Amino acid sequence: MKKLICIVLALCMAAALAACGGSSSSGNNSTTAANNNTASANNAPAAGTEASASGSSLTTIEAGKLTISTSPDFPPFEYTDDSGNVIGIEPELMKLICDKLGLELQIDAMDFNSALLAAENGKSDAVVSGVTVREDRKALFDFTTSYTTITQAIVSKEGSGITMENLGSYRIGVQSGTTGQEFVEEDFGQDTVFAYDTYSLVFQALNNGQVDCIVMDDAVAKAYIASNPGLTMTNTTYSPEEYAFGFHKGNEALVNAVNSALAELMADGTVDSIISKYMTE
């Protein structure tokens, strides 16, 4: 009888252990499935990341940012407002391009020569500062599509009588590194040309009588004349020039992406609208 009772007890214990084992196995499987679901959710793309996907695939000197070097004394293309923010045609265009590419725009302000050197040496992704496309610059930068055309002009005090025909008889002020400097030095020699780091300094020299006139891009000349009464502008016979953005050499993917975004802005009239807005102001 005792043997029978022992057998029954043993059978009951085995059944209980089997039941516990099944419950434990089922619980572990549920936990594993929950963990897998959590991992899958954690690895899923966050909402709103699609817009920046193209930006994350582009190589820039600082991930997620497009750094441009510029000389913000070049209205209406780039200049500072009363709060010290860099504004103008080109900063606004570059902001819209960055929005399309999922990049943050970083603007580094400096003089024009330094802006060129920054992009050339990889300290910025691009020089965006009213840069004319020239053969010598093509060896230093990868240029985007041109978005506008300008010509050189002469700025002088009203009544000076300075024209293209007698320009070489006067002291000519220019900004260092510009095509204006190149043209007048080639035509009239370096002795008649006085170069300054910024246009603010060039105009100061004109007002102080240190130079007789300034040779500069016509759109910028108009902006300076509008805020400096007593000055006048005369056209030159120099060939029209194309403005574009000069990127550090070798980043073809970035230049192509910027060109695609720029093409969209040109096709839908945005570029013309921005130029018109700042030219009017």
PyMOL commands that set and color helices and strands:
alter all, ss='L'
color gray80, all
select helices_A, chain A and resi 2-43+50-56+89-101+112-120+135-138+167-169+179-188+190-192+199-207+218-226+252-267+270-280
alter helices_A, ss='H'
color red, helices_A
select strands_A, chain A and resi 65-70+73-74+78-80+86-87+104-109+126-132+141-143+148-150+152-157+172-175+193-196+213-217+231-235+241-248
alter strands_A, ss='S'
color yellow, strands_A
deselect
rebuild
show_as cartoon
